[in-house]
Amino acid sequence: MRVVALVDDLMDRSRLTAAVPGTTFARAAEACAGADVVVIDLARHAASVADVRVVAPGTRIVAFGAHVDSDLLAQAGADGADVVVPRSAFFRNPAEAVNGA
């Protein structure tokens, strides 16, 4: 399974790769083409959800963001994210969020 993440924070990256080894990181939606799963940090890449949906229409998109930013979380779902969760829930078990368990 190819997992690509639009996640810039180094601590978040290390937590994600510890839970989902082999995750690659990108800075733009175009790099997500061909991925099975794309993880998006809404704090920095909220506008990328719709772009990822265009370049990778069959990709499972998992987006996370601050629980207090309900408008941003709702917009991610409207833009095409399959799973939208608060940041704390995502990092409780990133592998589960990515694998869809």
N, C-alpha and C positions, 0 to 999 in steps of 0.2 A: 504494500500500500504506500503510495507516494503522498506525503503530507508536506504542504508548503505553508509557511506562516508569515503573515504580515505583522510582525511583532518586532519592535525596535529596542525595547528595554532589555539590557543585558541580563538582569536577574530573571526576568520573565523567560527569556530565551533559554537560560540554563535550566530552569524548572521544567520547561516544556520538553527539552531534549532529554532530560533525566527520565521523564515519564513516557516519552514517545521518541525513542532513539531513531535516528535517521531523518528527523524533521529538517527540512531545508528552509532557509529564510530568504525572503524577497522584500523588495522595497516598492514594487509596483504590481498592479493587477496582471499585467501582461505576462509576468513570470509565473503565473499560476496555471496557465494553460497545461492541460494534461495531468493535473493533480487529482488524486482521489478525494482528498480532504484539504480544505483551506481554512486555516485558523486566522481570525482577524481581531486585532486589538483595536477596539473602537475609539479609544482615547487618541490614537494617532492616525487611524486609517478608516474612519467611518465612511468617508466618501468612496472608498474602494469596494464596498460590498456590491453595489450595482455593477461596477466595472468587472469584478470577478465573475459575476453571474453571466455577463456578456461573453467574456473570453473563455469561460469554462462552464457552459450551461448544465452539464451533468454532475458537476462537482458538488460534494457536500460542504456547505459553508457553516463553520462554527464561529460565532462572534461573541466576544465578551467585552464588558464595559462596567463602569462604575454603577453600583446598584441605585445610587441617587439620581442618575441621569436616565430616568424612565423614557423620556422623549427620544433620546439617542438609541436606546435599546429597541423601542418600538419601531423607529425608522429603519434600523438594520433588518428587522423582520420584513418590513414593507419593501425594502430594497432587494430582498431575495435570500437572506440568510436562513438556513434550515433550522439552526439552533442558535438561540440568543440567550445568554446567561450572564448573571452578574459575575464580575471578576472573581470574587471570593468562591463562588460555586465552581467556576471553571478550574481554579487552581487547587481546589480540594481533591480533585481527581481528573487531571487533564487527559489521561489515557481513556477514561470512560467517556468523556465528552467527545473526544476525537473518534473513538471506535463506535460510538452510538449505543453503548451498552446501557 
